[in-house]
Amino acid sequence: MDYRCVFLAQIPEEGLAINNRFDACDLFDDEDGVQVAEAIHFKGMIREVSHRYLLSGRITTRLNLVCDRCLKEIQYPVDQGIIVHFAVRSDTARTAERADS
């Protein structure tokens, strides 16, 4: 499914498959200096594991770069696995953390 926002409480026990395409302008602004040649594609799964959340999958795209040797513009393929762990903090933990600062 194409998801831009996932509500953690609504993730089914078996996990939630995610298949999204993002335009570069959704993720980067002109000041970042990133030149993306095609849409960024993420395909993966998010699931709950021991009251935490695990997002795993692959990111694919092509970047426009300049070759250091010949200074010609080249397209560089990106095909990268990604694993991200999320821990949900309670409002009490956030309040205590702010008080310690």
TORPA-319383 format. One record per residue (C-alpha): chain; residue in one letter; residue number from 1; x, y, z. Coordinates in nm, 3 decimals, padded with zeros to 5 digits. Each point is the difference from the previous one (the first is absolute). Layout:
N
{r 'A', 'a', NUM, {X, Y, Z}},
...
END
This chain:
101
{r 'A', 'm', 1, {00.000, 00.000, 00.000}},
{r 'A', 'd', 2, {00.099, 00.361, -00.048}},
{r 'A', 'y', 3, {00.028, 00.164, 00.343}},
{r 'A', 'r', 4, {00.119, 00.352, 00.083}},
{r 'A', 'c', 5, {-00.105, -00.026, 00.364}},
{r 'A', 'v', 6, {-00.029, -00.319, 00.207}},
{r 'A', 'f', 7, {-00.190, -00.006, 00.327}},
{r 'A', 'l', 8, {00.192, -00.243, 00.219}},
{r 'A', 'a', 9, {-00.311, -00.115, 00.187}},
{r 'A', 'q', 10, {-00.150, -00.116, -00.330}},
{r 'A', 'i', 11, {00.286, -00.228, -00.107}},
{r 'A', 'p', 12, {-00.135, -00.356, -00.021}},
{r 'A', 'e', 13, {00.170, -00.280, 00.195}},
{r 'A', 'e', 14, {00.157, -00.142, -00.319}},
{r 'A', 'g', 15, {00.145, 00.341, -00.087}},
{r 'A', 'l', 16, {-00.077, 00.252, -00.271}},
{r 'A', 'a', 17, {00.151, -00.016, -00.348}},
{r 'A', 'i', 18, {00.107, 00.338, -00.138}},
{r 'A', 'n', 19, {00.069, 00.080, -00.364}},
{r 'A', 'n', 20, {00.054, 00.376, -00.051}},
{r 'A', 'r', 21, {00.148, 00.228, -00.262}},
{r 'A', 'f', 22, {00.115, 00.346, 00.104}},
{r 'A', 'd', 23, {00.095, 00.293, -00.217}},
{r 'A', 'a', 24, {00.332, 00.157, 00.098}},
{r 'A', 'c', 25, {-00.183, 00.322, 00.091}},
{r 'A', 'd', 26, {-00.190, -00.201, 00.268}},
{r 'A', 'l', 27, {00.329, -00.077, 00.178}},
{r 'A', 'f', 28, {00.259, 00.259, -00.099}},
{r 'A', 'd', 29, {00.004, 00.372, -00.067}},
{r 'A', 'd', 30, {00.226, 00.184, -00.244}},
{r 'A', 'e', 31, {00.249, 00.082, 00.276}},
{r 'A', 'd', 32, {00.078, -00.368, 00.064}},
{r 'A', 'g', 33, {00.191, -00.029, -00.328}},
{r 'A', 'v', 34, {-00.151, -00.342, -00.072}},
{r 'A', 'q', 35, {-00.092, -00.053, -00.366}},
{r 'A', 'v', 36, {-00.229, -00.299, -00.033}},
{r 'A', 'a', 37, {-00.049, -00.128, -00.356}},
{r 'A', 'e', 38, {-00.315, -00.202, 00.068}},
{r 'A', 'a', 39, {-00.255, -00.055, 00.274}},
{r 'A', 'i', 40, {00.125, -00.155, 00.324}},
{r 'A', 'h', 41, {-00.163, -00.338, 00.056}},
{r 'A', 'f', 42, {-00.037, -00.166, 00.341}},
{r 'A', 'k', 43, {-00.134, -00.353, 00.028}},
{r 'A', 'g', 44, {-00.011, -00.171, 00.336}},
{r 'A', 'm', 45, {-00.189, -00.089, 00.313}},
{r 'A', 'i', 46, {-00.073, 00.156, 00.339}},
{r 'A', 'r', 47, {-00.086, -00.223, 00.293}},
{r 'A', 'e', 48, {-00.022, 00.013, 00.378}},
{r 'A', 'v', 49, {00.267, -00.196, 00.188}},
{r 'A', 's', 50, {-00.008, 00.006, 00.382}},
{r 'A', 'h', 51, {-00.184, 00.336, 00.025}},
{r 'A', 'r', 52, {00.240, 00.157, -00.250}},
{r 'A', 'y', 53, {-00.030, 00.036, -00.374}},
{r 'A', 'l', 54, {00.230, -00.134, -00.270}},
{r 'A', 'l', 55, {00.003, 00.150, -00.348}},
{r 'A', 's', 56, {00.199, -00.203, -00.251}},
{r 'A', 'g', 57, {00.023, 00.007, -00.376}},
{r 'A', 'r', 58, {00.190, 00.138, -00.300}},
{r 'A', 'i', 59, {00.043, 00.347, -00.144}},
{r 'A', 't', 60, {00.072, 00.033, -00.372}},
{r 'A', 't', 61, {00.055, 00.303, -00.225}},
{r 'A', 'r', 62, {00.260, 00.161, -00.226}},
{r 'A', 'l', 63, {00.206, 00.307, 00.087}},
{r 'A', 'n', 64, {00.148, 00.255, -00.240}},
{r 'A', 'l', 65, {00.367, 00.047, 00.092}},
{r 'A', 'v', 66, {00.314, 00.143, -00.157}},
{r 'A', 'c', 67, {00.290, -00.240, -00.054}},
{r 'A', 'd', 68, {00.308, 00.112, 00.196}},
{r 'A', 'r', 69, {00.238, -00.118, -00.274}},
{r 'A', 'c', 70, {-00.160, 00.119, -00.324}},
{r 'A', 'l', 71, {-00.250, 00.257, 00.134}},
{r 'A', 'k', 72, {-00.280, -00.147, -00.212}},
{r 'A', 'e', 73, {-00.347, -00.037, 00.144}},
{r 'A', 'i', 74, {-00.082, -00.360, 00.087}},
{r 'A', 'q', 75, {-00.298, -00.182, 00.148}},
{r 'A', 'y', 76, {00.080, -00.203, 00.310}},
{r 'A', 'p', 77, {-00.241, -00.283, 00.089}},
{r 'A', 'v', 78, {-00.105, -00.033, 00.364}},
{r 'A', 'd', 79, {-00.130, -00.333, 00.129}},
{r 'A', 'q', 80, {00.036, -00.004, 00.376}},
{r 'A', 'g', 81, {-00.149, -00.212, 00.276}},
{r 'A', 'i', 82, {-00.126, 00.187, 00.305}},
{r 'A', 'i', 83, {-00.099, -00.104, 00.352}},
{r 'A', 'v', 84, {-00.136, 00.256, 00.249}},
{r 'A', 'h', 85, {-00.113, -00.071, 00.357}},
{r 'A', 'f', 86, {-00.257, 00.231, 00.160}},
{r 'A', 'a', 87, {-00.076, 00.019, 00.371}},
{r 'A', 'v', 88, {-00.315, 00.183, 00.103}},
{r 'A', 'r', 89, {00.052, 00.223, 00.302}},
{r 'A', 's', 90, {-00.281, 00.090, 00.233}},
{r 'A', 'd', 91, {-00.089, 00.361, 00.078}},
{r 'A', 't', 92, {00.125, -00.059, 00.357}},
{r 'A', 'a', 93, {00.348, -00.091, -00.130}},
{r 'A', 'r', 94, {00.006, 00.307, -00.225}},
{r 'A', 't', 95, {-00.102, 00.228, 00.290}},
{r 'A', 'a', 96, {00.269, -00.148, 00.228}},
{r 'A', 'e', 97, {00.261, 00.037, -00.274}},
{r 'A', 'r', 98, {-00.086, 00.371, -00.045}},
{r 'A', 'a', 99, {00.019, 00.056, 00.376}},
{r 'A', 'd', 100, {00.352, -00.146, 00.009}},
{r 'A', 's', 101, {00.121, 00.244, -00.270}},
END
